[in-house]
Amino acid sequence: MKAGNEKGFTLIELAIVLVLIGIIMGAVLKGQDLIDNARAKQFATEVRSWETVLYNYLDRKGRLPGDADRDGVVSDSDPMVDLTAAKLINTPRGSFVLGATGFYAYLGRGTANGPNYLVMCKGANCSGSFSPNNTGDLAALKYFESFDATVDGTASANASSNSVVTAFSAITAAGNTFTAITLGSSNGDWITPTNIKGLAYQIR
């Protein structure tokens, strides 16, 4: 029995199909890069909006929110309560979501006498850690790395000299304030460590 009418794909047809698949895959990957870059910029915008409002509050009140006794250390009142009471035009969000990852903002002191840091962490009360083995967390760590490079000129999370560092532990006392934080260099690497609680950005 002859199968004279049965035809398969020619080499040219197969080559065209493979080229089309390659183009589609390239477009998908490029599209994901564009999405990640847009989210990294959105993360930076959220942090900068906090920074702007904090310094606006400082200009108006002569102190940072959360520094009720005016000793230069954020530790004795809830910053968000202070910001709300000041009735500023734009109060930053205490939490926001980018992609599949939620971020929570906290303000507090790095040591007993400062300096003060704005911390962007995972989970209420900074309860979670960012794991590079989790896709959403890895994306967040890349946002941190990008913001660090933008602010400090390098993505090295050195606690002794940079404005942006890793937060390995942040413990909140009340509301949107933390009273204890462990800062570390993580060997200058944002992507590898599994115990990063968040990004700490020195305010003052």
SENUVO-510251 format. One record per residue: y, x, z of N, C-alpha, C, CB in turn; residue in one letter. Coordinates in pm, whole numbers, plus 50000, padded with zeros to 5 digits. Each point is the difference from the previous one (the first is absolute). Glycine has a CB too. Example, Ala and Ser with C-alpha at 12.3 -4.5 7.8 and 13.67 -1.06 7.14 Angstrom:
# residues 2
494315131950780501194991150000501205009050000498834981150125A
502225015449803501195008250006501094992350073499375011849785S
***
This chain:
# residues 204
498825008550000501184991550000501235008850000498784981650122M
502065016649783501195008249985501194993850071499125008349783K
501695000250270501234995450066501175005049918498925000050230A
501054996649645501025005149908501404995250030498255001149833G
501884987250229501344994750027500575004450134499394980449860N
499815026450225500485004550131500855012549981497964990250116E
503235009549944500915011449989500455004550138500784991949775K
499355020850243500545005550125501425004949979497695006650074G
502894998950033501335005649990499975013349927500664988350212F
500315013949704500115013149935500665009650097500144989549769T
499775023350202500625010150086501514998050008498175016049940L
502444979949951501454997749999500364988450092500145008849764I
499084980650229500274988550087499845003750147499224984649818E
499745022950214499795004550138501165008950046497514998749965L
502955010049947501115008950034501264992050029498995018049857A
501254971850062501194991650021499914992750134500234997049750I
498594997750282499814993050128500255009550117498334984649892V
501155027650099500185009750107501465003950016497715008649958L
502994992949931501435003250005500774988750067499805013949792V
499884973750173500684988450060499734999250151499804987749781L
498965014850259499665000150143500805010850072497694991549948I
502425020249990500775010950060501474996450017498415016049900G
502144977549999501424995950006500204989850111500265004349754I
498854986250257500104989750104499895006350140499024982949841I
500015026050176499835006750130501225008350036497535000549963M
503015006449938501215008050025501174991350041499195016749835G
500944971750100501094990850033499844994650141500224993949758A
498545002950280499744994850135500345010550106498184985149909V
501375027250069500275010750095501495003050008497755009649954L
502944990549933501435002349998500734988750073499785012649783K
499744975250195500604988650068499855001050150499524986149801G
499325018850247499795001850143500945010650056497614993149974Q
502615017549949500955010450043501404994250014498615017449885D
501784974250020501334993850006500134990950122500155001249750L
498784991550280500014991250117500115008350128498614983049876I
500615027850134500055008750119501385006250016497555004949974D
503054999549917501335006050007501044989750044499365016249820N
500514971750130500934989350039499864996850148499894990649769A
498885009350281499794997150142500505011550088498004985949940R
501845026450014500525011450075501534999150010498065014249922A
502584981549970501464998350003500404988550091500135009049768K
499064980350232500284988750088499865004150146499204984149823Q
499785024250207499845005050137501235008050041497495000849970F
502975008249943501195008050029501224991050022499055018949864A
501064970550058501114990650014499974993250137499994996249752T
498815000150294499874993650131500435009550111498124985949912E
501455026650079500375009850103501515002649996497725010749983V
502834990849898501445002549986500824988250049499525014949806R
499974972950176500744988350049500075000350152499274986649800S
499655017750264500025001850145501035010550038497584993350014W
502395017949918500925010950030501454995449987498295016649920E
502024976349974501364995249977500464990850113499635001949754T
499514988650284500374990550105500155007150134498814981849876V
500325027650153500105007350127501335007450012497505002550002L
502925003949890501265007350004501204990649995498875019449890Y
500994969050046501064990050006500184995150143499504993049762N
499385004750305500044995850140500655010850087497924986049965Y
501715026550009500585011250074501515000749981497855012649975L
502604985549903501445000149973500724988750072499535010249778D
499834978450231500654988350062499955000650152499394986649800R
499455017450255499804999350145500145013350072498524981049956K
501475029849969500075013150064498695004750058502334995150050G
496604998249916498665003850047498974994349903500775000450243R
498025004649763498924994649920499434987550067499475023049912L
500004967650013499324988850064498825005250081500714984349814P
499115010150304498945004950088500475010350099498424995449819G
502845008550171500585010050091501084993350086499525018949834D
500054971850251500954992050078500825008450097498444980949980A
500985029850073500745008250098500835011149933498214995050167D
501795005349700500835009149921499765014850034501704981949988R
497045021550037499695014150026499495007149876499484994150236D
500554999049650499565006149875498524998849974501865015450024G
497414978150068498554998849987499624985349992499665021550127V
499634974749768499544986249984498794998050089500874998949762V
499344994050348498874998350093500174988450097499635024249980S
501544969650027500204990550109500354985749956500715019450133D
499224977649740500154986249954499334998749864502184997250128S
497584990549830499314997549874501005001349885498344984650114D
501455025049794500945001949889500214987549916499305023649995P
499624968749979500144988249917500844989350068497795005149896M
502084993750236500834990550074501465004049990498104995350159V
502165017849855501385004949989500564997549860499505017550172D
499684985249726500464998149862500284985349971498675020049931L
500474971350119500204985649978501274995350069497524996849982T
502715008050141501194996050077501285005049934498625000450208A
501305010749719501185005749935500424991949879499325022450081A
499794968849870500294991449886500475008049877500594981750162K
498685028949812500275007649879499604991749878499655021950124L
500964981249764499744992149879498545001449957502395002949928I
497115009250072498625002449956499205006450113500775002549761N
498394989750304499115005450102498675003549934501124986550183T
498395025849834498765003849932498794992550052500985022549963P
497974977449959498794992950039499175008550095500014987849782R
499485005850322499155007150095498645003149943501204989050183G
498395003649715498735002649934500104995649854498724997050217S
500505009349698499974996549859498665004449942502525002149981F
497164992549902498725002849935500255005649862498864981750131V
500425029049836500015005549865498565000949954502145013250042L
497544979849851498624999849954499114993650104500405020749865G
498604986550180499074994650099500275005450140498314997949821A
502805009350197500275006650128501264994750065498855020349915T
501054976550214501164995650076500585011650079499034976950016G
502295023249997500715010450075500844993450110500065015249795F
499994991350320500794995350113500995010950039498114985350082Y
503135010649942501065009650034500265000250149501044996549775A
499035015650281500315001850142501005011350015497714991650068Y
503155007150030501015010150029499805004850142501654989549837L
498445023650184499835005350135500305014750005498294982950044G
501415023250069500325014150023498815008949971501674993250172R
498625018649775498935009549974499545006950125500905003249774G
500065000350315499715005850131500884992950101499365022749901T
500574981350223500774993350105501504999949969498275006950164A
502225003549771501425001149970500314998349851500215014950196N
498884979549731500224998549856499415011949927502094986650040G
498095014649831500774990949913499284986849980500995019849885P
499724970950053499464986749974499364999549862501734989750150N
497215002349839499284998649874499814985449964498835021750045Y
501224975749828499574987349943498585002249952502384992949932L
496694999150118498595001749964499544988249917499575013350208V
499824989549678499374989849917498495001650019501934999749829M
497474990650237498585001650033499184988149956500655014150194C
498074986749833499044989849958499624991450120499125015149816K
501094972150172499604990950106501074998250107497675006549956G
502354981850104500914997550111499705009950112500184975549939A
500885029450124499885010250105499385013049950499814981650166N
500305020849704499445012249939498545001750036502265010750008C
497004978449985498625000150049499005006349903500574979750128S
499795021149747499045005349902500355013749949499544977049936G
499505029650003500215012949935499774998549850499295012450209S
501384996049715499844999849854498865009449961502474994849967F
496534999849968498855008049958500065002649851498634990350186S
501295022449772500015002949856498764994849929501365020250048P
497634975450029498794994549940500164985249965498665016650129N
502444977449915500304986149968501054999849889499454992550237N
500304999849658500895000249883501434996250036498044994349858T
502134995050220501354995850039500695010250088499244976649984G
500025029250110500575010150088500385012649923498624990950188D
500545013049717500295011749918501304998049923497545005049981L
502654982949966501254997149930501185001550095498794984249845A
501075010950279501085001150098500305014650032499334977950097A
499645030249919500195014350027500745006849885497905000250140L
501854995349739500725005349884501464995850003497874999549866K
502414988350184501404995850016500705009150101499384976149946Y
499915027050163500575008950102500305013749941498734987750179F
500315017449745500145013249939501205000249905497525003650018E
502634985849903501114999249906501344999450072498504988349838S
501575003750269501254998950077500335013450066499564975550041F
499445031250013500205013150062500575009949899498104995450158D
501335004849722500485009249896501444996849962497675002649915A
502684984550082501354995949964501025004350105499044980749876T
500615017650251500935002950109500095015050029499504977750098V
499345028749916499975014150043499895009949886498974992250208D
500835002849671499875009049886498615005549984502355005750029G
496774990950064498605004349992499174990150080500655024549974T
498114973649987499124990650071499215007350107499834985749795A
500865022250287499375007250110500434993450130499945021649868S
499124972950206500324992250119500125008750125498834980649896A
502015029650098500175009350112500944994050104499595019549847N
499904978250273500794993250103501175008250050497944988350066A
502025024749922501045008450059501255001049915498205012650110S
501704985049762501165002549915500384988749906499395023450015S
499754966849967500264989749901500474986950061498315010649858N
502394981650063500464986850044498884989749993502305005649923S
496744996649989498874990849983498735007050043501164988049809V
498135006250286498785006150054498934989450019501365018050115V
497424986649907498914990850029500094995450145498555011249827T
501084976450196499884994650135498524998050027502284988549990A
497205018950107498574998850031499734989750108499735023849934F
501304972950143499834989850104501364994050031497985012050097S
502114975049902501254993450036499664988350091501135006849782A
499424993150337499694989750098501254991850026498205014450105I
501754973049871501184991650019500074995250144499914992949760T
501315006450290500214994950136500274985049995500905022450074A
499984973549833500324985849987500684997849866500234997450251A
499544990849693500694996449876499805010349891501674987950135G
499435017849820499975009549889500335014350045500654981549847N
499045021750277500285013350054498715007050039502244992050082T
497655020949888498905007850053500565010250099498644996949786F
500575007050310500485009450102499235013149998500684980750138T
498285020249784499255012649992499505001749858499314998550242A
500815013849707499565002749863499525014349991501634983249908I
497305019050020499495013449976500305003649855498184997550175T
502655012649807500355004549866499195012249964502324990850025L
497315010649850499215011549961500175003549855498394994150174G
501235018149792500175004749864498844996049910501325019150088S
497514978349970498774997049924499825010049886500234975650057S
500195036949971499935010749901500794996849874497765006050089N
503264985749928500854996549887499374990449903501025021950025G
497864972150014499254991449907500054985550048498485019349940D
501964971849972500044985850032498724992849960502475000749971W
496795004849937498924992649935498645001750067501265002649791I
498505008850274498685003050053499714994650140500105020049862T
500814981450236499684995850137499664985250012501515018050080P
497614978850014499574986250020500644993650123497855005749888T
502995001850185500554994750125501524998649997498095010450118N
502494988549763501444998149990500344985450031500185018549826I
500664979650274500444986650039501124994849913499325005150232K
501495004149715501104995749917500955011349965499804977750103G
501315018549839501055009349962501124999250103499424997849754L
501055013750293501115000650095501205006449933498405001550195A
502704991249805501225004649933501085001950106499394987949782Y
501075024650232500975002950105501344993449968498835021950049Q
501694970750046501264993049984501155007850063498764978349998I
501075025350131501065007450067499525005250134501734986049884R
***
